[in-house]
Amino acid sequence: MKPPPKEITNGFIIFITISIYFLLMEALNLAHLFYLRLLNIFFVFYGVNRTIQMNLQEGKNKFVSNAVSAIVTSVVGVILSIIGLVIYSYLQGGDGFVQSLSATFLFGGNPSIDAYSISLLFEGIASSIIVTLLLMLYWNNRFLSD
């Protein structure tokens, strides 16, 4: 049996680390501190950087293929994290739980789980592109031009 691609594996690692981080924040009653929520970007950096390093170790040094691989890794992490958030939100009371999250974050009004999740999806994809571009610039001297 062939192991899953590194993009899925590292995306899953992003999901697991973000999940543990947020559950730990919830257990320590720190979930209301919005600036601690922003630290999850480090887990995304770790997973995407790991994918790029694995590609380079395998001799894959084309810029475009590494960029696509990095974006796929982060988008897998984002999608799994949003699925996890939706499931956790329904387990914690549905829209009422999401409204408690939105009260301390970037949302106004009373968003539903769907609206909150779609907004986080767009934010996560934008963050994925930014993280990918930053890491591609960091590793730029190792890539060949296409």
Backbone hydrogen bonds in HBPLUS format (Angstrom, degrees):
<---DONOR---> <-ACCEPTOR-->    atom                        ^
c    i                          cat <-CA-CA->   ^        H-A-AA   ^      H-
h    n   atom  resd res      DA  || num        DHA   H-A  angle D-A-AA Bond
n    s   type  num  typ     dist DA aas  dist angle  dist       angle   num
A0008-ILE N   A0005-PRO O   3.08 MM   3  5.55 123.9  2.40 108.8 121.1     1
A0009-THR N   A0005-PRO O   3.06 MM   4  6.38 166.7  2.07 155.6 159.7     2
A0010-ASN N   A0006-LYS O   2.82 MM   4  5.84 168.7  1.83 147.8 151.4     3
A0011-GLY N   A0007-GLU O   2.91 MM   4  5.88 145.2  2.03 133.6 144.0     4
A0012-PHE N   A0008-ILE O   2.84 MM   4  5.99 149.7  1.93 145.0 153.0     5
A0013-ILE N   A0009-THR O   2.95 MM   4  6.28 144.9  2.07 141.0 151.3     6
A0014-ILE N   A0010-ASN O   2.97 MM   4  6.25 152.3  2.05 142.2 148.9     7
A0015-PHE N   A0011-GLY O   3.00 MM   4  6.30 160.9  2.04 145.7 150.4     8
A0016-ILE N   A0012-PHE O   2.86 MM   4  6.12 164.9  1.88 153.6 157.0     9
A0017-THR N   A0013-ILE O   2.95 MM   4  6.10 171.5  1.96 153.6 156.0    10
A0018-ILE N   A0014-ILE O   2.95 MM   4  6.07 163.5  1.98 154.0 159.1    11
A0019-SER N   A0015-PHE O   2.87 MM   4  5.97 158.7  1.91 149.0 155.8    12
A0020-ILE N   A0016-ILE O   2.92 MM   4  6.11 167.1  1.94 154.3 157.3    13
A0021-TYR N   A0017-THR O   2.95 MM   4  6.03 159.5  1.99 143.7 150.1    14
A0022-PHE N   A0018-ILE O   2.91 MM   4  6.13 166.1  1.93 154.8 157.5    15
A0023-LEU N   A0019-SER O   2.90 MM   4  6.05 161.3  1.93 152.8 158.6    16
A0024-LEU N   A0020-ILE O   2.86 MM   4  5.95 151.9  1.94 146.1 154.0    17
A0025-MET N   A0021-TYR O   2.91 MM   4  6.19 153.5  1.98 145.0 152.7    18
A0026-GLU N   A0022-PHE O   2.91 MM   4  6.11 153.3  1.98 143.9 151.3    19
A0027-ALA N   A0023-LEU O   2.88 MM   4  6.08 155.3  1.94 144.2 151.0    20
A0028-LEU N   A0024-LEU O   2.93 MM   4  6.10 149.7  2.02 147.1 154.8    21
A0030-LEU N   A0025-MET O   2.78 MM   5  4.92 171.3  1.78 157.1 155.5    22
A0029-ASN N   A0026-GLU O   3.16 MM   3  4.99 158.0  2.21 100.7 106.2    23
A0033-LEU N   A0030-LEU O   3.11 MM   3  5.72 166.6  2.13 119.5 123.7    24
A0036-LEU N   A0033-LEU O   3.09 MM   3  5.71 143.5  2.22 114.7 124.0    25
A0037-ARG N   A0034-PHE O   3.01 MM   3  5.17 131.8  2.25  99.8 113.1    26
A0039-LEU N   A0036-LEU O   3.27 MM   3  5.49 154.1  2.34 102.2 109.6    27
A0040-ASN N   A0037-ARG O   3.40 MM   3  6.11 171.4  2.41 115.6 117.9    28
A0041-ILE N   A0038-LEU O   3.41 MM   3  6.33 174.4  2.41 121.2 122.5    29
A0042-PHE N   A0039-LEU O   3.10 MM   3  5.94 159.4  2.14 122.8 126.6    30
A0043-PHE N   A0040-ASN O   3.05 MM   3  5.41 134.7  2.27 106.1 117.3    31
A0045-PHE N   A0041-ILE O   2.90 MM   4  6.22 160.2  1.94 151.4 156.8    32
A0046-TYR N   A0042-PHE O   2.96 MM   4  6.15 155.4  2.02 140.3 146.9    33
A0047-GLY N   A0043-PHE O   3.07 MM   4  6.30 167.7  2.09 147.1 149.3    34
A0048-VAL N   A0044-VAL O   2.99 MM   4  6.13 171.7  2.00 158.9 161.3    35
A0049-ASN N   A0045-PHE O   2.87 MM   4  5.83 161.1  1.90 148.5 154.8    36
A0050-ARG N   A0046-TYR O   2.92 MM   4  6.03 150.6  2.01 145.0 153.4    37
A0051-THR N   A0047-GLY O   3.12 MM   4  6.40 149.6  2.22 141.4 148.6    38
A0052-ILE N   A0048-VAL O   3.05 MM   4  6.39 163.9  2.07 154.5 158.0    39
A0053-GLN N   A0049-ASN O   2.91 MM   4  6.12 163.6  1.94 151.6 156.3    40
A0054-MET N   A0050-ARG O   2.94 MM   4  6.11 156.1  2.00 144.8 151.5    41
A0055-ASN N   A0051-THR O   2.93 MM   4  6.20 157.0  1.98 151.0 157.3    42
A0056-LEU N   A0052-ILE O   2.96 MM   4  6.24 160.6  2.00 152.0 156.9    43
A0057-GLN N   A0053-GLN O   2.92 MM   4  6.15 153.1  1.99 148.1 155.6    44
A0058-GLU N   A0054-MET O   3.05 MM   4  6.27 139.3  2.22 141.2 151.6    45
A0058-GLU N   A0055-ASN O   3.14 MM   3  5.12 127.3  2.43  94.6 108.4    46
A0060-LYS N   A0055-ASN O   2.89 MM   5  5.11 150.7  1.98 158.9 149.4    47
A0059-GLY N   A0056-LEU O   3.05 MM   3  5.02 157.5  2.10 102.0 108.2    48
A0144-LEU N   A0061-ASN O   2.67 MM  83  5.86 162.8  1.70 167.5 171.7    49
A0066-ASN N   A0062-LYS O   3.16 MM   4  6.23 154.0  2.23 146.4 153.6    50
A0067-ALA N   A0063-PHE O   2.92 MM   4  6.14 151.6  2.00 150.0 158.7    51
A0068-VAL N   A0064-VAL O   2.94 MM   4  6.19 163.0  1.97 155.6 159.2    52
A0069-SER N   A0065-SER O   3.03 MM   4  6.10 158.7  2.07 139.6 145.9    53
A0070-ALA N   A0066-ASN O   2.90 MM   4  6.05 153.4  1.97 144.4 151.3    54
A0071-ILE N   A0067-ALA O   2.95 MM   4  6.19 160.6  1.99 150.7 155.6    55
A0072-VAL N   A0068-VAL O   2.92 MM   4  6.09 162.9  1.95 152.4 157.3    56
A0073-THR N   A0069-SER O   3.05 MM   4  6.22 155.3  2.11 142.3 148.9    57
A0074-SER N   A0070-ALA O   3.09 MM   4  6.40 165.8  2.11 151.4 153.9    58
A0075-VAL N   A0071-ILE O   2.88 MM   4  6.02 160.3  1.92 154.0 160.0    59
A0076-VAL N   A0072-VAL O   2.93 MM   4  6.03 156.0  1.99 148.1 154.2    60
A0077-GLY N   A0073-THR O   3.11 MM   4  6.40 158.6  2.16 146.0 151.7    61
A0078-VAL N   A0074-SER O   2.89 MM   4  6.15 153.2  1.96 146.0 153.6    62
A0079-ILE N   A0075-VAL O   2.87 MM   4  6.03 171.5  1.88 154.1 156.0    63
A0080-LEU N   A0076-VAL O   2.98 MM   4  6.09 168.2  2.00 152.1 155.7    64
A0081-SER N   A0077-GLY O   2.97 MM   4  6.01 152.5  2.05 140.2 148.4    65
A0082-ILE N   A0078-VAL O   2.92 MM   4  6.17 154.3  1.99 152.2 158.8    66
A0083-ILE N   A0079-ILE O   2.97 MM   4  6.20 159.3  2.02 149.6 155.4    67
A0084-GLY N   A0080-LEU O   2.91 MM   4  6.11 158.2  1.95 145.6 152.0    68
A0085-LEU N   A0081-SER O   2.85 MM   4  6.09 149.3  1.94 142.6 151.3    69
A0086-VAL N   A0082-ILE O   2.90 MM   4  6.13 158.0  1.95 150.5 155.6    70
A0087-ILE N   A0083-ILE O   3.05 MM   4  6.30 167.2  2.07 152.7 155.7    71
A0088-TYR N   A0084-GLY O   2.90 MM   4  6.04 165.4  1.92 148.8 153.6    72
A0089-SER N   A0085-LEU O   2.75 MM   4  5.82 154.0  1.81 146.7 154.4    73
A0090-TYR N   A0086-VAL O   3.05 MM   4  6.30 160.6  2.08 151.0 154.9    74
A0091-LEU N   A0087-ILE O   3.05 MM   4  6.31 150.4  2.14 145.5 154.2    75
A0092-GLN N   A0088-TYR O   2.94 MM   4  6.13 134.1  2.16 142.2 154.5    76
A0092-GLN N   A0089-SER O   3.17 MM   3  5.07 129.6  2.43  92.5 105.8    77
A0094-GLY N   A0089-SER O   2.73 MM   5  5.17 151.6  1.81 143.3 140.6    78
A0093-GLY N   A0090-TYR O   3.47 MM   3  5.34 165.4  2.49  98.3 102.3    79
A0097-PHE N   A0094-GLY O   3.07 MM   3  5.58 127.8  2.35 110.3 122.1    80
A0098-VAL N   A0094-GLY O   3.29 MM   4  6.68 157.8  2.34 148.5 154.8    81
A0099-GLN N   A0095-ASP O   2.88 MM   4  6.10 152.1  1.96 149.8 157.3    82
A0100-SER N   A0096-GLY O   3.17 MM   4  6.43 141.8  2.33 136.9 146.2    83
A0100-SER N   A0097-PHE O   3.13 MM   3  5.17 124.3  2.45  94.3 108.4    84
A0101-LEU N   A0097-PHE O   3.10 MM   4  6.48 143.3  2.24 142.3 152.6    85
A0101-LEU N   A0098-VAL O   3.11 MM   3  4.97 120.3  2.48  90.4 105.5    86
A0102-SER N   A0098-VAL O   2.85 MM   4  6.14 159.3  1.89 151.8 157.4    87
A0103-ALA N   A0099-GLN O   3.09 MM   4  6.11 134.9  2.30 135.8 145.7    88
A0104-THR N   A0101-LEU O   3.24 MM   3  5.84 149.7  2.34 111.7 118.7    89
A0105-PHE N   A0102-SER O   3.33 MM   3  4.96 164.4  2.35  96.7 101.2    90
A0116-TYR N   A0112-SER O   2.94 MM   4  6.07 166.1  1.96 153.2 157.5    91
A0117-SER N   A0113-ILE O   2.87 MM   4  5.95 158.7  1.92 146.9 153.1    92
A0118-ILE N   A0114-ASP O   2.92 MM   4  6.09 162.8  1.95 153.2 157.5    93
A0119-SER N   A0115-ALA O   3.01 MM   4  6.11 159.0  2.06 144.9 150.9    94
A0120-LEU N   A0116-TYR O   2.95 MM   4  6.19 156.7  2.01 145.4 152.1    95
A0121-LEU N   A0117-SER O   2.84 MM   4  6.05 141.3  1.99 141.7 153.1    96
A0122-PHE N   A0118-ILE O   3.07 MM   4  6.41 161.2  2.11 151.8 154.2    97
A0123-GLU N   A0119-SER O   2.98 MM   4  6.22 162.6  2.01 149.1 154.6    98
A0124-GLY N   A0120-LEU O   2.72 MM   4  5.75 154.8  1.78 143.0 150.6    99
A0125-ILE N   A0121-LEU O   2.90 MM   4  6.12 155.6  1.96 150.3 156.2   100
A0126-ALA N   A0122-PHE O   3.02 MM   4  6.19 160.7  2.06 146.8 152.2   101
A0127-SER N   A0123-GLU O   2.90 MM   4  6.12 157.4  1.95 147.0 153.8   102
A0128-SER N   A0124-GLY O   2.83 MM   4  6.00 146.7  1.94 140.5 150.3   103
A0129-ILE N   A0125-ILE O   3.03 MM   4  6.32 155.9  2.09 148.8 153.5   104
A0130-ILE N   A0126-ALA O   3.07 MM   4  6.34 160.6  2.11 148.7 154.0   105
A0131-VAL N   A0127-SER O   2.83 MM   4  6.02 168.8  1.84 155.5 158.4   106
A0132-THR N   A0128-SER O   2.92 MM   4  6.03 161.5  1.96 146.2 151.9   107
A0133-LEU N   A0129-ILE O   2.91 MM   4  6.11 164.8  1.94 149.9 154.0   108
A0134-LEU N   A0130-ILE O   2.95 MM   4  6.16 162.6  1.98 153.1 157.8   109
A0135-LEU N   A0131-VAL O   2.95 MM   4  6.14 165.5  1.97 153.9 157.6   110
A0136-MET N   A0132-THR O   2.81 MM   4  5.93 151.8  1.89 150.7 159.4   111
A0137-LEU N   A0133-LEU O   2.99 MM   4  6.16 150.8  2.07 143.7 151.1   112
A0138-TYR N   A0134-LEU O   2.98 MM   4  6.25 149.4  2.08 141.1 150.1   113
A0139-TRP N   A0135-LEU O   2.96 MM   4  6.16 158.6  2.01 149.1 153.1   114
A0140-ASN N   A0137-LEU O   3.34 MM   3  4.88 161.5  2.38  96.5 101.3   115
A0142-ARG N   A0139-TRP O   2.94 MM   3  5.75 167.0  1.95 132.5 136.8   116
A0143-PHE N   A0140-ASN O   3.21 MM   3  5.57 164.3  2.23 114.9 119.5   117
